[in-house]
Amino acid sequence: MITDKCKLVNNNDERGNFVVATNEIKVGELLFPEESFASIPLEFHMNKDYCFLCCKQSEVEQVQQPSQQPQQTNNKSIQCKFGCNMWFCSEICSNDMTHQLECSFINKLIESSIKNECDVSTCLLALRIMIRNKIESDKYQETVGKLSNQLEKFIEINKSFIEKYDINFQQFINQLQQENSDPSLLAIFNKDEFLQIISSIYINSFSGLSNDFNRKPISNGYFYKPALLNHSCEPNIFFTIKDKNLEMRACKKIEKDEEIVDSYVDLLLPTIERQKILYNSKNFLCKCSRCSDSTEDERYLSSIYCFHCNDGVEFISPEIYFNKDTKKLQENWKCSNTSNTCEFNKKKQNKRNKDPELVLILAGINEFKEFINSEQLLFNDVNLSTADQEMPIIENILKRLLKFERDVLSRLNLNHQCWLIYHIKLSKTFEKLSLVYNNFDYLVQSIQHYKELTRHVESIFKSSTSGELVDCYYHLGRINEKYLLSLIKQRNQFNQLKLQNQNKQDLDIDKLNSDIKNLLKFINQCYTNSYNHSVLVYGNNHLKSIQLNEMILKSNLKSTTTN
Ligand SMILES: C[S@@+](CC[C@H](N)C(=O)[O-])C[C@H]1O[C@@H](n2cnc3c(N)ncnc32)[C@H](O)[C@@H]1O
């Protein structure tokens, strides 16, 4: 028994051990909270903002300023006094025994890891786990030490990857020996153990995401019980990490004896991309119902309108399979038309894959993705002083995107991944432009893309709940709040001019008032949706749920004061 809600099942096939529910589990029910055996911030976050030991986001205090002065903040982090210069949330973390033991090795390991192109954060986490193993060897043996049944396979398949870490470790040790480091400290290190831990981190660790509504990866942690769960692209649990604590909640109802499965990949990706990640990083291919169906159980993230059926109803979608000879994932395209009338389906499989029309569309998709990745679509550099000079460049990019929409995206199912990328990028781009140019039209366009984005994400998660939905509804509410404020401003200006008898504007004030009311209702609904998902995936007491609850109240309150 892992907890009172689930138990481990020993299994020898390629899936290895797995976990099942011992009783029915309701949506939103907490399966287990667990503190990590060891965690570390990712390389870019090894700074003042996150504690190097527990990964807690640093507290910021407001500095009292004379009223006219801009507000200043003071980061409460403290820097290590033992020599590594890393940042900690408190004296307790900075003086922690694990850190005292690792401290003098940190900068040397960072240096050799960068030189050998190894991931810095993974190497430092492995160092920390090795040290923790010496301090708490019983706990290690009882938990993380048991997560080794997939290691041999990983090491066998990823020989060149392991070799890189092997060389890195050797160089790190050589340097310590040349510097005559304390032999009793050097005795902590063992190359085989280091490589086993590195492999285990790749197989078993969990990344923590930022606590805001943008979910950026910030840390990596090593947890025992959650690491016993297998993967599915139709998961029934959702995990969150706060500092060094992980919580898992059911995102669907789980029946007694049903396997509890978690997702190791971004579920907004189409099958071919999810499978490539799973195969390259975890050495297996998922056989869940979403992966086994060419339409992804009607999610259509890779589906193209059939250019032979030409009726706007049938779609060509790829079946993904693993070619044992080339050891690569391949696609077999087929039309959904089952009536034997589709010219595309009449062709043999290899001819279908090479159909010139299909090849053309796939090339267009690649070109679109390259363009999206290469262009600075968020125009982060645009500011008020340079806005006018930037405008022709921005207009050109938007024109190019419209052309992609006409030539490529219009040929794809509305749930195709390209549309998702398009809405993600354009929602933020138009939001930024509306801010820089103070332009209403850009704001309206941004809202349209946020709406489409939310609809799209809903269709991917279907009847399930997820953190992505919390964020989508939050952002949809937030952008509409901006719109609401501009409508209220417009109404106030109108009323003021009317009072002064100067109003020459042709404005339907009743319509504007009713738009404001409806918009407020919509915003309130967005925050309510976001909150409902948040309570299920993060729980009542999570900061996001608390913030969302306040937003619901605020948008309700406004409804009584906007008139
Ligand atoms: C975090 S562990 C999960 C527990 C693991 N089954 C065990 O016995 O320790 C991850 C590893 O389990 C295996 N695994 C997880 N999900 C799988 C799946 N859907 N199909 C095949 N193998 C899977 C893979 O070898 C993967 O690298």
PDBQT file of the ligand as one rigid body, heavy atoms in Angstrom, charges set to zero:
ROOT
HETATM    1  C1  LIG A 601       8.499   7.105 -13.375  1.00  0.00    +0.000 C 
HETATM    2  S1  LIG A 601       8.733   5.480 -13.879  1.00  0.00    +0.000 S 
HETATM    3  C2  LIG A 601       7.195   4.773 -13.581  1.00  0.00    +0.000 C 
HETATM    4  C3  LIG A 601       7.274   3.528 -12.741  1.00  0.00    +0.000 C 
HETATM    5  C4  LIG A 601       7.892   2.371 -13.438  1.00  0.00    +0.000 C 
HETATM    6  N1  LIG A 601       6.915   1.620 -14.197  1.00  0.00    +0.000 N 
HETATM    7  C5  LIG A 601       8.617   1.491 -12.483  1.00  0.00    +0.000 C 
HETATM    8  O1  LIG A 601       8.439   0.274 -12.526  1.00  0.00    +0.000 OA
HETATM    9  O2  LIG A 601       9.408   2.012 -11.687  1.00  0.00    +0.000 OA
HETATM   10  C6  LIG A 601       8.828   5.749 -15.593  1.00  0.00    +0.000 C 
HETATM   11  C7  LIG A 601       9.149   4.544 -16.429  1.00  0.00    +0.000 C 
HETATM   12  O3  LIG A 601       8.078   3.609 -16.458  1.00  0.00    +0.000 OA
HETATM   13  C8  LIG A 601       7.885   3.076 -17.771  1.00  0.00    +0.000 C 
HETATM   14  N2  LIG A 601       6.573   3.526 -18.260  1.00  0.00    +0.000 N 
HETATM   15  C9  LIG A 601       5.814   4.493 -17.734  1.00  0.00    +0.000 A 
HETATM   16  N3  LIG A 601       4.665   4.641 -18.418  1.00  0.00    +0.000 NA
HETATM   17  C10 LIG A 601       4.698   3.763 -19.416  1.00  0.00    +0.000 A 
HETATM   18  C11 LIG A 601       3.800   3.445 -20.472  1.00  0.00    +0.000 A 
HETATM   19  N4  LIG A 601       2.650   4.085 -20.635  1.00  0.00    +0.000 N 
HETATM   20  N5  LIG A 601       4.166   2.458 -21.337  1.00  0.00    +0.000 NA
HETATM   21  C12 LIG A 601       5.351   1.812 -21.202  1.00  0.00    +0.000 A 
HETATM   22  N6  LIG A 601       6.248   2.068 -20.203  1.00  0.00    +0.000 NA
HETATM   23  C13 LIG A 601       5.923   3.027 -19.329  1.00  0.00    +0.000 A 
HETATM   24  C14 LIG A 601       8.985   3.651 -18.624  1.00  0.00    +0.000 C 
HETATM   25  O4  LIG A 601      10.059   2.740 -18.632  1.00  0.00    +0.000 OA
HETATM   26  C15 LIG A 601       9.378   4.912 -17.884  1.00  0.00    +0.000 C 
HETATM   27  O5  LIG A 601      10.695   5.308 -18.137  1.00  0.00    +0.000 OA
ENDROOT
TORSDOF 0
